[in-house]
């Protein structure tokens, strides 16, 4: 967690306190990093491309199952979940045609 907190501190120092940031955990660390990112005010990446398991004993049946887990963390920390339109805006992408 100390390295993670240093990462956040460095991002804020270099890009400003309001700069959006995201963290991604690979494999068994995905849930931990998602939790840390969401609880610290950042965004979280999740999906089968980074992790194929819900836990040690169960394969994730879909990306949706991993997203649902991230949504539960958002509820735990009283963080809103972005719509796809809001996500595009946060990322600075043009409106979809």
Residue pairs with C-beta under 8 A, 6 or more apart in sequence:
1 36
4 23
4 33
4 36
4 40
5 40
7 23
8 21
8 40
8 42
11 19
11 21
12 19
15 21
20 42
20 43
20 90
20 91
21 42
21 43
22 37
22 42
22 43
22 44
22 45
23 33
23 34
23 36
23 37
23 42
23 43
23 44
23 45
24 30
24 33
24 44
24 45
24 46
24 50
25 31
25 32
25 33
25 34
25 50
25 51
26 50
26 51
27 50
27 51
27 53
28 51
28 53
28 56
30 46
30 50
30 51
30 66
31 69
33 44
34 44
34 45
34 46
34 69
34 70
34 73
35 73
37 43
37 44
38 44
38 70
38 73
38 74
38 76
38 77
38 79
39 73
39 77
41 79
43 82
43 90
44 70
44 73
46 63
46 66
46 67
46 69
46 70
47 63
47 66
47 67
48 60
48 62
48 63
48 66
51 60
51 66
52 59
52 60
53 59
53 60
54 60
54 65
54 66
54 69
60 66
71 81
73 79
74 80
74 81
82 90
88 94
88 95
88 96
